Amino acid sequence: MIKIPTLSALNLAPMRQGQTAKDAIDAMVRLAQFLEPLDFKRFWIAEHHNMPHLASSATQILIAHALSQTQKIRVGSGGVMLPNHSPLQVAEQYGTLKTLYGDRVDLGLGRAPGTDPMTALALRRGRRDVSDEFASDISELQRYFGDDSVQGQVKAYPAMGLNVPLYILGSSTESAYLAGRLGLPYAFAAHFAPRMLELAVEIYRQEFKPSAVLDAPYMMVCVNAVVADTNDEAHFLQTSLQQLFWDLVRGVSRGVCPPVPDMDALWSSQEKQAAMAMLACSFVGDKASVKHQLIDFQNRLNVDELILTNYIFDEDKQHYAYQLFKEMVNEL
């Protein structure tokens, strides 16, 4: 009997071809509203900068907007790229969000800048790379969110005492060690960096030390999920995702493109290999096919939560893909 994973979603507010940033943000909200009655646990928004077809640069503002347009689904960062921000500012922002919206706010934390080196310098307003301070920055955040007894001279108002839940994000093994050592939930970005997934899961579980927030490891994995009524349709819809990663390989930005009948007519064998390596952790097919894929995945990894993302061009079909995945899980 496999563990039935909790389901959540990740969104980057991507612009489909022909859309504006406002269109993308409106679509993001509609997706959150669609997932809420399906009992998805959380809706995370990722931070990215200097990417012309992603509207998710001011993540905390989008989180506040999504919270204001929903009732019960948890909304949070997937994640805050901590090198770009001071822990004090992050604590103030997310403490304010929790003050406004109660216990629906998640704070996922990443150690990468979520952008190119030049933009990272512009964000930091200096040349010092602070990614090596990730662990100490997390400790500082925990202090700001803690009660009065652990505070220093500088306090984060109104964050103090609110204990906004923290999640460590990673796409390699380094953050797995840290999440285990700190006893925090760990979310692995297998939707674009699947190569070290199994090793990272093993390391996190081996290194885990019980903490004030967790007695046992809590493993979350973000995956691509393109589900349709037939396998053929799902693989056709997946070509929008494949084009996005093909563009990434080529250094091109076109936004989310309509699906095409034959990707092999577009990309070279080398481009295909590079893109598909990043997309190796994808559930694609009809419900029956995806069910077998999920059972195999859980037999190997037995994760607690799946965070689903997709870039289906047709918004209704995107929503339907999440619905089909949820129906499939409910039938297990």
PATI-984369 format. One record per residue (C-alpha): residue number from 1; residue in three letters; x, y, z. Coordinates in Angstrom, 2 decimals, m for minus. Layout:
+------+------+---------+---------+---------+
! resi ! resn !    east !   north !      up !
+------+------+---------+---------+---------+
!  NUM !  ALA !       X !       Y !       Z !
...
+------+------+---------+---------+---------+
END
This chain:
+------+------+---------+---------+---------+
! resi ! resn !    east !   north !      up !
+------+------+---------+---------+---------+
!    1 !  MET !    0.00 !    0.00 !    0.00 !
!    2 !  ILE !    1.57 !    3.29 !   m1.05 !
!    3 !  LYS !    1.41 !    6.49 !    0.94 !
!    4 !  ILE !   m1.23 !    8.83 !   m0.51 !
!    5 !  PRO !    0.56 !   12.19 !   m0.90 !
!    6 !  THR !   m0.99 !   15.50 !   m0.01 !
!    7 !  LEU !   m1.43 !   17.65 !   m3.13 !
!    8 !  SER !   m0.37 !   21.28 !   m3.56 !
!    9 !  ALA !    0.51 !   23.53 !   m6.50 !
!   10 !  LEU !    3.29 !   25.84 !   m7.63 !
!   11 !  ASN !    2.80 !   28.78 !   m9.98 !
!   12 !  LEU !    5.19 !   31.34 !  m11.48 !
!   13 !  ALA !    2.55 !   33.64 !  m12.99 !
!   14 !  PRO !    3.78 !   32.78 !  m16.50 !
!   15 !  MET !    2.59 !   34.80 !  m19.47 !
!   16 !  ARG !    1.07 !   32.82 !  m22.28 !
!   17 !  GLN !    1.88 !   34.18 !  m25.72 !
!   18 !  GLY !   m0.16 !   37.32 !  m26.33 !
!   19 !  GLN !   m0.74 !   37.97 !  m22.63 !
!   20 !  THR !    0.27 !   40.88 !  m20.43 !
!   21 !  ALA !    1.60 !   40.62 !  m16.88 !
!   22 !  LYS !   m1.88 !   41.51 !  m15.61 !
!   23 !  ASP !   m3.35 !   38.65 !  m17.64 !
!   24 !  ALA !   m0.84 !   36.25 !  m16.08 !
!   25 !  ILE !   m1.58 !   37.44 !  m12.55 !
!   26 !  ASP !   m5.33 !   37.14 !  m13.15 !
!   27 !  ALA !   m4.80 !   33.59 !  m14.44 !
!   28 !  MET !   m2.72 !   32.79 !  m11.35 !
!   29 !  VAL !   m5.59 !   33.87 !   m9.10 !
!   30 !  ARG !   m8.13 !   31.88 !  m11.10 !
!   31 !  LEU !   m5.97 !   28.78 !  m10.72 !
!   32 !  ALA !   m5.74 !   29.24 !   m6.94 !
!   33 !  GLN !   m9.51 !   29.68 !   m6.77 !
!   34 !  PHE !  m10.03 !   26.55 !   m8.87 !
!   35 !  LEU !   m7.74 !   24.44 !   m6.69 !
!   36 !  GLU !   m9.25 !   25.57 !   m3.39 !
!   37 !  PRO !  m12.50 !   23.54 !   m3.58 !
!   38 !  LEU !  m10.47 !   20.55 !   m4.80 !
!   39 !  ASP !   m8.80 !   20.63 !   m1.35 !
!   40 !  PHE !   m5.29 !   21.30 !   m2.57 !
!   41 !  LYS !   m3.39 !   22.13 !    0.59 !
!   42 !  ARG !   m1.24 !   25.01 !   m0.56 !
!   43 !  PHE !   m0.61 !   27.30 !   m3.51 !
!   44 !  TRP !    2.98 !   28.49 !   m3.75 !
!   45 !  ILE !    4.34 !   31.29 !   m5.91 !
!   46 !  ALA !    7.99 !   31.32 !   m6.96 !
!   47 !  GLU !   10.30 !   34.32 !   m6.99 !
!   48 !  HIS !   12.07 !   35.12 !  m10.28 !
!   49 !  HIS !   13.73 !   38.26 !  m11.59 !
!   50 !  ASN !   14.67 !   39.69 !  m14.99 !
!   51 !  MET !   12.55 !   37.13 !  m16.80 !
!   52 !  PRO !   10.30 !   38.91 !  m19.30 !
!   53 !  HIS !    7.51 !   36.30 !  m19.38 !
!   54 !  LEU !    7.21 !   35.62 !  m15.64 !
!   55 !  ALA !    5.21 !   38.07 !  m13.53 !
!   56 !  SER !    6.40 !   36.69 !  m10.19 !
!   57 !  SER !    9.18 !   39.11 !   m9.23 !
!   58 !  ALA !    7.31 !   40.80 !   m6.34 !
!   59 !  THR !    6.28 !   37.49 !   m4.81 !
!   60 !  GLN !    4.99 !   38.75 !   m1.48 !
!   61 !  ILE !    2.58 !   41.12 !   m3.25 !
!   62 !  LEU !    1.22 !   38.26 !   m5.37 !
!   63 !  ILE !    0.86 !   36.12 !   m2.24 !
!   64 !  ALA !   m1.16 !   38.87 !   m0.55 !
!   65 !  HIS !   m3.30 !   39.21 !   m3.67 !
!   66 !  ALA !   m3.95 !   35.45 !   m3.86 !
!   67 !  LEU !   m4.75 !   35.31 !   m0.14 !
!   68 !  SER !   m7.26 !   38.12 !   m0.56 !
!   69 !  GLN !   m9.01 !   36.24 !   m3.37 !
!   70 !  THR !   m9.25 !   32.84 !   m1.61 !
!   71 !  GLN !  m10.73 !   31.54 !    1.64 !
!   72 !  LYS !   m8.92 !   28.48 !    2.97 !
!   73 !  ILE !   m6.03 !   27.31 !    0.76 !
!   74 !  ARG !   m2.60 !   28.06 !    2.19 !
!   75 !  VAL !   m0.62 !   30.53 !    0.08 !
!   76 !  GLY !    3.09 !   31.06 !    0.28 !
!   77 !  SER !    6.47 !   31.43 !   m1.31 !
!   78 !  GLY !    8.01 !   28.65 !   m3.30 !
!   79 !  GLY !   10.16 !   30.33 !   m2.43 !
!   80 !  VAL !   11.71 !   33.52 !   m1.17 !
!   81 !  MET !   15.23 !   33.57 !   m2.60 !
!   82 !  LEU !   16.89 !   34.57 !    0.64 !
!   83 !  PRO !   20.16 !   35.97 !   m0.81 !
!   84 !  ASN !   18.07 !   38.75 !   m2.37 !
!   85 !  HIS !   16.54 !   39.92 !    0.92 !
!   86 !  SER !   17.47 !   40.75 !    4.47 !
!   87 !  PRO !   15.93 !   38.34 !    6.99 !
!   88 !  LEU !   14.49 !   41.35 !    8.83 !
!   89 !  GLN !   12.54 !   42.49 !    5.76 !
!   90 !  VAL !   11.30 !   38.96 !    5.07 !
!   91 !  ALA !   10.12 !   38.60 !    8.66 !
!   92 !  GLU !    8.33 !   41.96 !    8.54 !
!   93 !  GLN !    6.62 !   41.12 !    5.24 !
!   94 !  TYR !    5.48 !   37.61 !    6.14 !
!   95 !  GLY !    4.62 !   38.62 !    9.69 !
!   96 !  THR !    2.35 !   41.25 !    8.16 !
!   97 !  LEU !    0.81 !   38.66 !    5.83 !
!   98 !  LYS !    0.05 !   36.36 !    8.75 !
!   99 !  THR !   m1.36 !   39.27 !   10.73 !
!  100 !  LEU !   m3.73 !   40.00 !    7.85 !
!  101 !  TYR !   m4.63 !   36.47 !    6.77 !
!  102 !  GLY !   m4.02 !   34.25 !    9.78 !
!  103 !  ASP !   m2.65 !   30.74 !    9.61 !
!  104 !  ARG !   m2.71 !   30.41 !    5.82 !
!  105 !  VAL !    0.78 !   31.75 !    5.11 !
!  106 !  ASP !    3.81 !   29.60 !    4.22 !
!  107 !  LEU !    7.40 !   30.80 !    3.90 !
!  108 !  GLY !    9.48 !   28.60 !    1.61 !
!  109 !  LEU !   13.16 !   29.59 !    1.50 !
!  110 !  GLY !   15.72 !   29.08 !   m1.24 !
!  111 !  ARG !   19.46 !   29.72 !   m1.25 !
!  112 !  ALA !   19.78 !   30.67 !   m4.94 !
!  113 !  PRO !   19.01 !   34.18 !   m6.28 !
!  114 !  GLY !   16.45 !   32.96 !   m8.81 !
!  115 !  THR !   18.02 !   34.99 !  m11.58 !
!  116 !  ASP !   21.20 !   35.70 !  m13.52 !
!  117 !  PRO !   24.40 !   36.98 !  m11.81 !
!  118 !  MET !   24.03 !   40.59 !  m13.02 !
!  119 !  THR !   20.47 !   40.82 !  m11.73 !
!  120 !  ALA !   21.54 !   39.21 !   m8.45 !
!  121 !  LEU !   24.08 !   42.00 !   m8.01 !
!  122 !  ALA !   21.42 !   44.60 !   m8.72 !
!  123 !  LEU !   19.12 !   43.02 !   m6.14 !
!  124 !  ARG !   21.83 !   42.87 !   m3.49 !
!  125 !  ARG !   23.17 !   46.34 !   m4.34 !
!  126 !  GLY !   26.65 !   45.01 !   m3.71 !
!  127 !  ARG !   29.14 !   42.43 !   m4.88 !
!  128 !  ARG !   29.19 !   40.13 !   m1.87 !
!  129 !  ASP !   27.66 !   36.69 !   m2.41 !
!  130 !  VAL !   25.56 !   35.99 !    0.68 !
!  131 !  SER !   24.25 !   32.56 !   m0.36 !
!  132 !  ASP !   26.75 !   30.95 !    2.04 !
!  133 !  GLU !   24.89 !   32.66 !    4.89 !
!  134 !  PHE !   21.69 !   30.72 !    4.18 !
!  135 !  ALA !   21.78 !   28.73 !    7.43 !
!  136 !  SER !   22.47 !   31.76 !    9.61 !
!  137 !  ASP !   19.80 !   33.78 !    7.77 !
!  138 !  ILE !   17.26 !   31.04 !    8.56 !
!  139 !  SER !   18.27 !   31.11 !   12.22 !
!  140 !  GLU !   17.81 !   34.88 !   12.19 !
!  141 !  LEU !   14.34 !   34.46 !   10.68 !
!  142 !  GLN !   13.41 !   31.90 !   13.32 !
!  143 !  ARG !   14.47 !   34.38 !   16.00 !
!  144 !  TYR !   12.40 !   37.19 !   14.51 !
!  145 !  PHE !    9.33 !   34.93 !   14.43 !
!  146 !  GLY !   10.00 !   33.60 !   17.94 !
!  147 !  ASP !    8.70 !   34.85 !   21.26 !
!  148 !  ASP !   10.11 !   37.72 !   23.29 !
!  149 !  SER !   12.64 !   35.54 !   25.11 !
!  150 !  VAL !   14.78 !   34.96 !   22.00 !
!  151 !  GLN !   14.75 !   38.51 !   20.58 !
!  152 !  GLY !   17.72 !   40.83 !   20.27 !
!  153 !  GLN !   17.81 !   44.59 !   20.10 !
!  154 !  VAL !   16.40 !   44.59 !   16.56 !
!  155 !  LYS !   12.90 !   43.12 !   16.38 !
!  156 !  ALA !   10.63 !   42.40 !   13.42 !
!  157 !  TYR !    7.20 !   43.90 !   13.99 !
!  158 !  PRO !    4.55 !   42.51 !   13.64 !
!  159 !  ALA !    6.32 !   39.16 !   13.15 !
!  160 !  MET !    7.40 !   38.52 !   16.74 !
!  161 !  GLY !    5.70 !   35.46 !   18.21 !
!  162 !  LEU !    3.86 !   34.56 !   15.00 !
!  163 !  ASN !    6.04 !   31.55 !   14.08 !
!  164 !  VAL !    5.27 !   31.65 !   10.36 !
!  165 !  PRO !    6.05 !   28.08 !    9.17 !
!  166 !  LEU !    9.35 !   27.74 !    7.30 !
!  167 !  TYR !   10.17 !   25.26 !    4.52 !
!  168 !  ILE !   13.61 !   24.65 !    3.02 !
!  169 !  LEU !   13.69 !   24.46 !   m0.78 !
!  170 !  GLY !   16.43 !   22.77 !   m2.76 !
!  171 !  SER !   17.48 !   21.46 !   m6.15 !
!  172 !  SER !   20.66 !   19.69 !   m4.98 !
!  173 !  THR !   21.80 !   17.80 !   m1.90 !
!  174 !  GLU !   23.19 !   20.79 !    0.00 !
!  175 !  SER !   19.85 !   22.01 !    1.28 !
!  176 !  ALA !   18.83 !   18.44 !    2.17 !
!  177 !  TYR !   21.55 !   18.34 !    4.84 !
!  178 !  LEU !   20.44 !   21.72 !    6.20 !
!  179 !  ALA !   16.71 !   20.92 !    6.26 !
!  180 !  GLY !   17.42 !   17.65 !    8.07 !
!  181 !  ARG !   19.73 !   19.28 !   10.58 !
!  182 !  LEU !   17.21 !   22.03 !   11.34 !
!  183 !  GLY !   14.25 !   19.65 !   11.50 !
!  184 !  LEU !   12.26 !   21.60 !    8.92 !
!  185 !  PRO !   10.10 !   20.40 !    6.01 !
!  186 !  TYR !   12.06 !   19.97 !    2.79 !
!  187 !  ALA !   10.76 !   20.68 !   m0.73 !
!  188 !  PHE !   12.81 !   19.45 !   m3.70 !
!  189 !  ALA !   12.53 !   21.16 !   m7.10 !
!  190 !  ALA !   12.32 !   18.05 !   m9.26 !
!  191 !  HIS !   10.17 !   19.89 !  m11.81 !
!  192 !  PHE !   13.33 !   21.36 !  m13.34 !
!  193 !  ALA !   16.28 !   19.73 !  m11.53 !
!  194 !  PRO !   15.44 !   16.05 !  m10.98 !
!  195 !  ARG !   18.95 !   14.60 !  m11.17 !
!  196 !  MET !   19.68 !   14.51 !   m7.42 !
!  197 !  LEU !   16.14 !   13.87 !   m6.23 !
!  198 !  GLU !   16.55 !   10.36 !   m4.83 !
!  199 !  LEU !   19.86 !   11.16 !   m3.14 !
!  200 !  ALA !   18.47 !   14.36 !   m1.62 !
!  201 !  VAL !   15.47 !   12.49 !   m0.19 !
!  202 !  GLU !   17.78 !    9.88 !    1.33 !
!  203 !  ILE !   20.11 !   12.50 !    2.82 !
!  204 !  TYR !   17.25 !   14.53 !    4.29 !
!  205 !  ARG !   15.76 !   11.50 !    6.02 !
!  206 !  GLN !   19.11 !   10.31 !    7.32 !
!  207 !  GLU !   20.11 !   13.74 !    8.61 !
!  208 !  PHE !   16.74 !   14.64 !   10.12 !
!  209 !  LYS !   16.73 !   15.78 !   13.75 !
!  210 !  PRO !   13.37 !   16.30 !   15.49 !
!  211 !  SER !   12.63 !   19.96 !   16.15 !
!  212 !  ALA !   10.01 !   22.18 !   17.75 !
!  213 !  VAL !    8.03 !   22.06 !   14.50 !
!  214 !  LEU !    8.53 !   18.48 !   13.27 !
!  215 !  ASP !    8.89 !   15.12 !   14.98 !
!  216 !  ALA !    9.66 !   13.28 !   11.75 !
!  217 !  PRO !   10.86 !   14.21 !    8.24 !
!  218 !  TYR !    8.31 !   15.84 !    5.95 !
!  219 !  MET !    9.35 !   15.40 !    2.32 !
!  220 !  MET !    7.77 !   17.48 !   m0.43 !
!  221 !  VAL !    8.58 !   17.17 !   m4.15 !
!  222 !  CYS !    7.59 !   19.54 !   m6.93 !
!  223 !  VAL !    6.79 !   17.74 !  m10.19 !
!  224 !  ASN !    5.33 !   18.52 !  m13.59 !
!  225 !  ALA !    1.85 !   17.08 !  m14.11 !
!  226 !  VAL !    0.17 !   17.10 !  m17.53 !
!  227 !  VAL !   m2.98 !   14.98 !  m17.37 !
!  228 !  ALA !   m5.76 !   14.73 !  m19.98 !
!  229 !  ASP !   m8.51 !   12.34 !  m21.04 !
!  230 !  THR !   m6.14 !   10.46 !  m23.35 !
!  231 !  ASN !   m2.41 !    9.80 !  m23.45 !
!  232 !  ASP !   m2.16 !   11.35 !  m26.88 !
!  233 !  GLU !   m3.77 !   14.59 !  m25.74 !
!  234 !  ALA !   m1.58 !   14.78 !  m22.64 !
!  235 !  HIS !    1.60 !   14.37 !  m24.67 !
!  236 !  PHE !    0.34 !   17.00 !  m27.11 !
!  237 !  LEU !   m0.36 !   19.44 !  m24.27 !
!  238 !  GLN !    3.07 !   18.70 !  m22.81 !
!  239 !  THR !    4.73 !   20.26 !  m25.85 !
!  240 !  SER !    4.04 !   23.72 !  m24.38 !
!  241 !  LEU !    6.19 !   22.71 !  m21.39 !
!  242 !  GLN !    8.81 !   21.21 !  m23.71 !
!  243 !  GLN !    8.96 !   24.42 !  m25.72 !
!  244 !  LEU !    9.49 !   26.41 !  m22.53 !
!  245 !  PHE !   12.50 !   24.29 !  m21.60 !
!  246 !  TRP !   13.72 !   24.27 !  m25.21 !
!  247 !  ASP !   13.72 !   28.07 !  m25.00 !
!  248 !  LEU !   15.62 !   27.87 !  m21.72 !
!  249 !  VAL !   18.30 !   25.70 !  m23.34 !
!  250 !  ARG !   18.59 !   28.18 !  m26.25 !
!  251 !  GLY !   18.49 !   31.32 !  m24.10 !
!  252 !  VAL !   15.23 !   32.45 !  m25.72 !
!  253 !  SER !   12.13 !   33.85 !  m24.01 !
!  254 !  ARG !    8.80 !   33.51 !  m25.82 !
!  255 !  GLY !    6.43 !   32.86 !  m22.94 !
!  256 !  VAL !    4.15 !   29.82 !  m22.81 !
!  257 !  CYS !    3.52 !   28.74 !  m26.40 !
!  258 !  PRO !    0.60 !   26.79 !  m27.89 !
!  259 !  PRO !    1.19 !   23.04 !  m28.20 !
!  260 !  VAL !    2.63 !   21.66 !  m31.44 !
!  261 !  PRO !    2.12 !   18.27 !  m33.12 !
!  262 !  ASP !    5.82 !   17.38 !  m33.36 !
!  263 !  MET !    8.61 !   18.73 !  m31.17 !
!  264 !  ASP !   11.19 !   16.78 !  m33.14 !
!  265 !  ALA !   10.50 !   19.11 !  m36.05 !
!  266 !  LEU !   11.66 !   22.02 !  m33.85 !
!  267 !  TRP !   14.53 !   21.02 !  m31.60 !
!  268 !  SER !   17.85 !   19.35 !  m32.31 !
!  269 !  SER !   18.74 !   16.04 !  m30.67 !
!  270 !  GLN !   21.14 !   17.86 !  m28.31 !
!  271 !  GLU !   18.49 !   20.43 !  m27.35 !
!  272 !  LYS !   15.97 !   17.65 !  m26.79 !
!  273 !  GLN !   18.36 !   15.74 !  m24.57 !
!  274 !  ALA !   19.12 !   18.81 !  m22.45 !
!  275 !  ALA !   15.48 !   19.85 !  m22.09 !
!  276 !  MET !   14.12 !   16.37 !  m21.37 !
!  277 !  ALA !   16.81 !   15.79 !  m18.74 !
!  278 !  MET !   15.33 !   18.73 !  m16.83 !
!  279 !  LEU !   11.81 !   17.37 !  m17.38 !
!  280 !  ALA !   12.54 !   13.80 !  m16.30 !
!  281 !  CYS !   10.28 !   14.12 !  m13.23 !
!  282 !  SER !    6.99 !   14.63 !  m15.05 !
!  283 !  PHE !    3.68 !   12.81 !  m14.78 !
!  284 !  VAL !    2.19 !   12.79 !  m18.28 !
!  285 !  GLY !   m0.79 !   10.84 !  m19.61 !
!  286 !  ASP !   m4.37 !    9.92 !  m18.88 !
!  287 !  LYS !   m5.51 !    9.07 !  m15.34 !
!  288 !  ALA !   m4.68 !    5.37 !  m15.64 !
!  289 !  SER !   m1.20 !    6.03 !  m16.98 !
!  290 !  VAL !   m0.43 !    8.71 !  m14.41 !
!  291 !  LYS !   m1.71 !    6.41 !  m11.65 !
!  292 !  HIS !    0.95 !    3.83 !  m12.58 !
!  293 !  GLN !    3.59 !    6.57 !  m12.73 !
!  294 !  LEU !    2.61 !    7.81 !   m9.27 !
!  295 !  ILE !    2.62 !    4.31 !   m7.76 !
!  296 !  ASP !    6.11 !    3.72 !   m9.13 !
!  297 !  PHE !    7.25 !    7.11 !   m7.82 !
!  298 !  GLN !    5.86 !    6.46 !   m4.33 !
!  299 !  ASN !    7.28 !    2.93 !   m4.22 !
!  300 !  ARG !   10.70 !    4.51 !   m4.73 !
!  301 !  LEU !   10.41 !    7.70 !   m2.68 !
!  302 !  ASN !    7.30 !    7.54 !   m0.46 !
!  303 !  VAL !    7.02 !   11.34 !   m0.19 !
!  304 !  ASP !    4.54 !   13.16 !    2.01 !
!  305 !  GLU !    3.44 !   15.84 !   m0.43 !
!  306 !  LEU !    3.49 !   16.49 !   m4.17 !
!  307 !  ILE !    3.55 !   20.07 !   m5.41 !
!  308 !  LEU !    2.18 !   20.04 !   m8.96 !
!  309 !  THR !    3.00 !   22.52 !  m11.69 !
!  310 !  ASN !    2.25 !   22.66 !  m15.39 !
!  311 !  TYR !    2.37 !   25.07 !  m18.32 !
!  312 !  ILE !   m0.63 !   23.94 !  m20.33 !
!  313 !  PHE !   m1.47 !   26.72 !  m22.78 !
!  314 !  ASP !   m5.25 !   26.39 !  m22.64 !
!  315 !  GLU !   m6.32 !   27.62 !  m19.20 !
!  316 !  ASP !   m9.38 !   25.38 !  m18.96 !
!  317 !  LYS !   m7.28 !   22.33 !  m19.85 !
!  318 !  GLN !   m4.69 !   23.39 !  m17.29 !
!  319 !  HIS !   m7.37 !   23.44 !  m14.60 !
!  320 !  TYR !   m8.75 !   20.12 !  m15.82 !
!  321 !  ALA !   m5.28 !   18.53 !  m15.54 !
!  322 !  TYR !   m5.16 !   19.37 !  m11.84 !
!  323 !  GLN !   m8.70 !   18.05 !  m11.40 !
!  324 !  LEU !   m7.85 !   14.75 !  m13.09 !
!  325 !  PHE !   m4.73 !   14.32 !  m10.96 !
!  326 !  LYS !   m6.76 !   14.93 !   m7.81 !
!  327 !  GLU !   m9.44 !   12.47 !   m8.94 !
!  328 !  MET !   m6.78 !    9.86 !   m9.61 !
!  329 !  VAL !   m5.26 !   10.30 !   m6.15 !
!  330 !  ASN !   m8.70 !   10.08 !   m4.53 !
!  331 !  GLU !   m9.22 !    6.74 !   m6.29 !
!  332 !  LEU !   m6.03 !    5.16 !   m4.91 !
+------+------+---------+---------+---------+
END
